[in-house]
Amino acid sequence: MKCGKPVGKEETEFCRDCRKHSLAYTQGKSLWLHREPVSHAIYQFKYHNKRVYAKVFAEELAKRYGRQVYKWKIEEILPIPLHPSKQKKRGFNQAELLGRELGKQTGIPVNTEALFRVKRTKPQKKLDDKERGENMQGAFGVAKAWKPKNNVLLIDDIYTTGNTIHTAAKILKKAGVQNVYFLTISIGQGL
């Protein structure tokens, strides 16, 4: 299992998306499928300033996947960054809040300076799989001063097709990271 999406048949190793694409990350997990009431809670968290949800979600992530994170030997948590203009408009980055809370729960350092958004991308939710991949091309950069770790954990709110996580993982690996893992609050069931 790579991304953690439901596969339908027990003997199937990878979901349709993971079979279709070569993905740069090593493995990932999500708490829940992206459907009600989870999708509504994430919407409230992101767009209605319900920042307190970060603590609730992080506690659940730590409770369910804390042991897995230690098995992965994570050295640093890296939240998926927003473009500065989007973060300014929203007032916060939900992945950063989630990452910081998870760092408190696990004792793993959180780095919000290593990975940054270079390109202002369109919202992924409005795009199909091909457009999502194109949209993310050249979206991230890695700080020159950052010393790459062997094992890092990307944090984001939603995993749909994996394009965001894949693109971030690709640039992190290019910078010298050996294994990129991810945790998200929810995961889609494919496009």
Secondary structure, DSSP 8 states (H G I E B T S, - for coil): --S----SSTT--S-HHHHHS--SSSEEEEEEES-TTHHHHHHHHHHS--TTHHHHHHHHHHHHHHHHHHHTT--EEEE----HHHHHHHSS-HHHHHHHHHHHHH---B-SSSEEE-S----GGGS-HHHHHHHHTT-EEE-TT----SEEEEEEEEESSSHHHHHHHHHHHHHT-SEEEEEEEEE----
